Amino acid sequence: MPRSSVRTSLRAFCVLASALALGGLAAGPGAAASRSAAEVTVFMMNDQFVPKQVQIHPGDSVTWVNEDNVDHTTTSDAQSAQQWDVLVHPGQRTPPILFPNAGSFPYHCNFHPLMTGTVIVQ
């Protein structure tokens, strides 16, 4: 291979490598790392949801655990954009409920009307 072709190829390689390196730096040091989905737990205790309000990110999920001696439900309010209704017996837990979209999702227990909570996805 002639020397001029080797120089041209080497120059092209250096330009491409520099462009890739600068592109990665411009995106920021954490740009390549993605956030793993989280699972948040809400407890049902003393006829309350604890915590009453949780804040999560899109793609995260919530699991409810019944630590009372009576049945509870976690039921989305009628106006909620995401609907769910799960009966949870004492000592049991719900499967994780995924929240793919941003918004505020109020919920309640069908058996105990004062037992309310909200999932905020942002």
N, C-alpha and C positions, 0 to 999 in steps of 0.2 A: 504494500500500500504506500503510495507516495506520501512524503512528509506533510504536504499541504492538506491532504485529506485527513490525516491523523489530527493535525491541529484544528481543522474545522470541526471534526467530530468531538474532540475534547472541549472546544469552545462551546459547542451546542449542549454538551452534557453539563458543563458548568453553569450555563445560563438556565437550563431546566432545573438543576438542583437548587440554584439560588431562588428561582421563582417559587418552587415548592416550599422551601424553608421560609421565605418571606410570607407566603400565603398562610402557613401554619402559625407564624407569629402574629400576623394581623388578626387572626381569628381569636387570639388569646390563648394563654397557657392551658386553660381548662376546657377548651373547645372540643377536644377529642374525647374527653370523658363525658359519659352520659350518666344521668342520675337514675339509680335503680328505683323501681316502684316500692313504695312503703306500705305497710299494713298497720293501721292504728286500731287499738282496742278500746271499746267503750263498755263500761261495766254497768249492769243493772243491779242496783243495790238500794235497799230502803226505799223502794218505789221511786227511784230517780235514775236518770242516766248520768253516769260519771265518767268523763266530764260531760257537761250539758252541751257544750259546743266544741267541735273539733275542726281544725283547719288542716287541709291536706292539699296536695297538688293533683292536677289531672293525671289519671293513670294509677293513682293510689287506691287502696281499698280499706274498708272498715269492717271489723268483726265485733259483734256484740256478745258479751258473756253474762249469763244470768247467775248472779251470786245470791239471789233471794230464794225464799222457800216457796214461791208461787210462780205460776206461769206469767210470762210477759210476751209482748210482741215488739218488734221494731217495724213500724209501718210508716211509709212516706205519707205526708199530708196530701190531700187531694190535688192541690195546686202545684205540687212539686213536679219539676220537669223530668225527674227520674222516679220511677215507681218501684216499690218493693214492699213485701209484707211477709214477715217471717215469725213464726211462733217459736219461742225459746223456753224450754222446760228448765226447772231448777237444776243448776250445775251444768247446763249445756251451753254451747256457743253456736253462733250462726256460721255458715260458710262465709268467706270474705265476700263483701259486696263491692264491686268495682265502680269507681266514679271516674269515667273517662273525660267528662266535660266540666268546665268551670261553671260555678253557680252556687247558690245557697239552697240547701235541701233540708227543709224542716221535716221532722218526723215525730211520732208519738207511740205510746202503748195503747192498744185497743181496749185493754182491761182497766187501765188506770189513766183517765183523761188528763190529769195534771202532770203526768210523766211525759215530758217533751224534750226534744233536743234538736240540734241543727248540725249538719255537715256543711262546711264551707270549703269549696274547692276553688283554689286560686293559683 
